[in-house]
Amino acid sequence: MKNRSKTDIIASILEVIKQGGSKRGKIMYGAYLSYTQLNEYLSLLLEMELIENQGNKNGFSSPSFNITDKGRHYLNIHNQIKEMITIVESN
């Protein structure tokens, strides 16, 4: 896998959460992150209000996360920019 930018990693995390991967393990494996990276990025995304912590509903499992409207907006813009870059690079 090539080196990814911070914005690409954030978009990967948001995409995994959007597709229903709300637990830490699913996010970590879906976005190809180490546990340390996952925790750093989750803290950043919570601080930026791109995701929200839903807590652990039964008291035993790890917390779950949801993407916010701001997170969806970020993801849409990121995808549009990536698409434009792909078009420019192909010409």
BELGI-V811601 format. One record per helix or strand. SS is the DSSP state (alpha for helix, beta for strand). FROM is the first residue (numbers start at 0). TO is the last residue. If there is no record, write none. Layout:
ss=<SS	SS>
from=<FROM	FROM>
to=<TO	TO>
//
This chain:
ss=<alpha	beta	alpha	alpha	beta	beta	alpha>
from=<5	22	23	34	50	63	68>
to=<17	22	29	46	54	66	89>
//
